[in-house]
Amino acid sequence: MQQWQERADRSDAHMQQWEARIERSDARVAAMEKRLDRRMDAITKLLQQGMHILVKNQSEIAELRKAQRRTDTKLAELAEAQKELAEEQKETQRTLRAFIKSLRNGRNGH
């Protein structure tokens, strides 16, 4: 009977050791879960901020594209106006040369 009691006592001691190990392990797991939760929260916040920046940048890019199209249109209009002005300037020069030439010839148009 005494042997049985000694075995039971050893078994109880082993059980207590295992329970202590399990408690320590549970505490470590809980601490890890807490750290992982904090990291996941931080990652989630970073992703949200990144998405916000991305959406903001996309709208700014869209506005820049619109402005670029307007600029391109205005430049094309300006180039066309400059081309017309150059043609009109050539015509004015021809007319002026003809007028100067007529003055040199001494005629008054009759």
Beta strands, then each sheet from edge to edge (+ up, - down):
end
